Amino acid sequence: MTNNEGSGNTDGGLSKPLIAFIIIAVIAVVAVIVFSQKSSYEPVGAGADAVDFTLPGLDGKPVSLKDFRGKVVFLNFWATWCKPCEDEMPSIEALYNGLKGQQFEIVAVSVDSDNVDTVKKYVAKFGLTFRVLHDKGGKIKELYKTTGVPETFIIDQNGVIAEKIWGPRDWSNRGYLGMIFDLLKNGPKQKQAYKPDRTADRR
């Protein structure tokens, strides 16, 4: 008769150290999966580098975000079917006209899945003259992890996101333009100086 006392084996034949190792390994794998999924869904916000992209303009010519490095960029995600976007558009046009001649650029990315003609008709209807790009496949909105439209990113001259805004704003209200004016007057800040997005800013 064999005596297993003191051998460390369980009834299943696995030693206690081996079981402990397996448990630790499983916990580590789960932690890695959870962390990677969390990172995938964390929104892109203030202090992060604005990821470069290239999209066609309404004339079909490709435009890259990096083309505007050195300028303050107003990156707006919107859609023709979005009523809050429609409400916001006149004030974006007013902002564009008000800052002409300064180192400032508006890049409005339509996330419409329809043909570009739908976007062209919308732009003509509302008399929009700022730069409009078409993200028909939705790849760029996924890259920026947008949760809806409209969403706006204010990007500094170094290509860093200085501010993120959920929902529409009346951009003719100077109270909302503090970051834009500050960047135009004083230039970009250190990444850590940009405040994280706050729930109170969501409108």
N, C-alpha and C positions, 0 to 999 in steps of 0.2 A: 504493500500500500504506500502510495507516494504522498508525502506531506508537503503542501504548498505554503504552509504558514511562514510568513516572513519573506516570501519571494516577491511580494508586491503585485502578483497577478490577480485579476478579477475573475469572476466566473466565466467571462467571455474570452479570457486569454490575453487581454490587453493590460499592460502595466499601468499603474496610476500616473507615472510621469508622462507616458505616451498619451493618455487621455487628456491630461492637463495641456500638453502641447497642442493637441488637436483643437481643444476648446479655445485656446489663445489664438491659434491660426484662423479659426472661423470668425472670432470676434474682430480680428485685424482685417480680414477680407470684407466683412460687413461694414466696418468703419470706413474703409477706402471707398466702397460703393456709395455709401451715404454722403461722404464728403464730395465725391465727384458729381453726384446728382445735385447736391446743394449748389456747387459752383456753377453747374450748367444752368440753373434757374435763377441765380442771383442777378438782379438787374444791373445793367451798366450805368454807373452814376458818376457823380463829381469826384475828381481826382484820378479817374481812370484814363488811359490813353484812348483816344477816339480811333477805332479800327478803320483803316483805310478800305475803300471800296471803289469800284468803277461801275457806273450805270449809264444807260443811254439817256440823252436828253430827248426832248420832244422832236428834235430834228434828226434823231437817230445817232448822233455823234456821241462817243463815249466821254464821260466826264468822271474824273477821280477826285476824291476828297482831298488828296495830297496836293492837288493843283492850287488849293487855297491856303497852303501853309504860309504863315506870316500875317494872315488876316484873322479877324474874329468871325467865326462861322456860326450862323443860326441854322441848325439842322433840324428840320421839321418833318415828321412822318404824318401823313394824312391820307384821306381817300375821298373820292367823289361822292360816295354814298353816306358820308359822315356829316350829320347836321352840325355838330359842334365845330367841325373843321370849316364848314361853310360860314359859320358865324365868325370865326377867327380870321378868315382870309382877308377881309378888307383892312384890318389893322396890321396884318403882316405886310400888305402892299404899302400901307402908309409908312411903316417902319423902314421898308426898303427905300422908298423915295426920300424919306427924311434923312437917311444916312448915306445917300449917294455921294461919292467923292471921298469917302473915308475907307479905311482898311477893314471893310465889313462886307460879308457875303451871305446871302440867303440861299440855302439849298433845300428845296422842298421835295421830299421823296414820296411820290404816290405809290401806295401799296395795292392799287387796284389790280385785280386779276384779269380785267377786261383788256381788250385791244387798246393800244395807245391813243386811238382816235377818241375814245371816251374821255381821256384825260385832256386832250387837245381842245375838245368842245367845252369842257368845264373851264379851262384856263381862258378861253376866248370869251365865254359868257360873263365871267367875273372880271375881265380886263386885267389879269395878273401879268406882271412884267418881270418878276424875279425868276430865278433859275428853277426849273422843275425837271426832276428826273423820274424815271419809271422803274419801280421794283416789281415787275409783273410776277416773278416767281416767288417773291417774299423772302429771298435769301438775306437781304440786308436788314430787314426788320427783325429777322431771327438772330442775326449777328449782333444787333443792338439790344436784343431781348426785350423788345417793346411789349407792353401788355395791352395795348389798344391804341386808338388814334383819337385826337392828336397827341403826340408826344414831341417835345422839343429838347434839343441838346445845345447848350451854348458852349462852343469849343474855342479855346484860346489860341493865340498865335503860334504856340508850340505843339498844337494838336492834342491838347489835354482837355477833357470835359470839365468845364468850370461850374456848370449848373445844369440840372435836369428838371424839366417841368412836365408834370402829368396833366393832361387835359388842356382845354382852351384858355387863352388869356386875351384881354384887350390890350394889344401891344401899342396902342396909342396912349396908354396910361404910363406916364414916366415912372411911376412907382414900381413898375415891373422891369424897368430897364437898367437898374443899378449895376448889375454885373456887366452888361454890355458897355455901358459908359465908362465903368472903371477900367475895363480891359483896353478900351480904345485910348483912354487918357494915360493910364499908368503901365500898360503892358501886362504880360502874363505873370502869374504868381508861381510859387513852389506848389507842387501837387498837394502836399499836406495842408496847404492854406485854404483849399477849396472845401467848403463845408459839405458833409455827407447830405444826401437828399433827405428831406424831412417829410413825414406824412402830411404835415400842415400845408405843404406846398402843392399837394395834389388837389386839383380843382376840376 
